[in-house]
């Protein structure tokens, strides 16, 4: 009996010793990753090139194709085991010309607008109509179509400034961009103006995807800035009748062939188990797409670079994907999942970075409790890097198809969100609004998480 107890205790001792050694090794490698990225800042240099030499990259545009070529070339230089392109057909929407005026008692005052993505244009002559202010969608639904017919509806729904996590404000607000224009059309409106889906108080409107309900006519839809929306609201409060003139020449052209860019390092022990991580190459056609999502693209590239430069050999296969067309179609993410199914690939985890390049503080996750608990067991290893949150629900748009098709566990890097919606989908989203060290910390956190999963599984 004593011999059995001794053997059992010896087994516990060896197991504890092995666990301690793993923790020490993991901690040391994570520190190496951090030191290397923080002393080289290569992801910041990559972002500078992407933003300043290529610029904004809406799908179907020449800049989007330049970004594909740049992404492949950059990943080739790292020395990955394989770099390849996945063909995907993408929408090609073009903004064209834009102008607008607010008309009060015959006097016109110019106002800056941004057409919503995928919107139809007004035609060369533009449209002029009385403005109808709607503060929320329920207010519109209570109206008679006779009150709306022939008017331009101004959706004056505000971004809630009281939420500390600003993504909680984005959700309710973004409906007025993608869905409300068709509700106005259903009631007979001939155009829509929305208050920007933004926390910013400046004169730069924010764009973003609009999805038309095909049961109703597609009508022009534009955004105005929060400052201009405040002024318009005051004008409408003071005057009995306000009209608006809008002229836009945006249009949807035929689909264009583009590509996802994919690169991988083969696993040494379980090469069939794939850890995929990435961001989207495309951006809107204003600003430079620095936070959305140049940051995620260069962070994904940096994960592979740091593994190669430090000579870390993962047990499982690492795969970076630079997705195309997240912004106005999600074609790249859908195509990636389709090809994964065709190739019978096994993804054990998918990670996305598409919430900006600010300081990271954790990951949101959509996965079974046992896998979430496994990741949370590493929390102490992340604490020295001020990464502490592993409880929020959520994943990314481009990796969502993997979750829906295969049940793949997904997670998204969570940076601080306080400034994100000041810049999101606007002229403010430029390289100068990325801080070098914050961007690099995001690359570090992703690399560390990928390292742990690649060595220990999930």
Secondary structure, DSSP 8 states (H G I E B T S, - for coil): -HHHHHHHHHHHHHHHHHHHHHHHHHHHHHHHHHHHHHHH-HHHHHHHHIIIII----TTSHHHHHHHHHHHHHHHHHT-SEEEEEEEEEEEEE---EEEEEEETTEEEE---EE-BT-----TT-EEEEEEEESSHHHHHTS-HHHHTT-EEEE-----TT-SSTHHHHHHHHHHHHTHHHHHHHTT-SEEEEE-SSS--SS-----B----TTS---EEEEE-HHHHHHHHHHHHH-S--EEEEEE--EEEEEEEEEEEEEEE--SSEEEEEEEEEEES---SSS--IIIIIHHHHHHHHHHHHHHHHT---SEEEEEEEES-TTTT-HHHHHHHHHHHHTT-EEEEEEE--S-SS-EEEEEEES-HHHHHHHHTTHHHHHTTT--B---B---HHHHHHHHHH---EEEEEE--TTHHHHTTSTT-SGGGS-HHHHHHHHHHHHHHHHHHHHH--
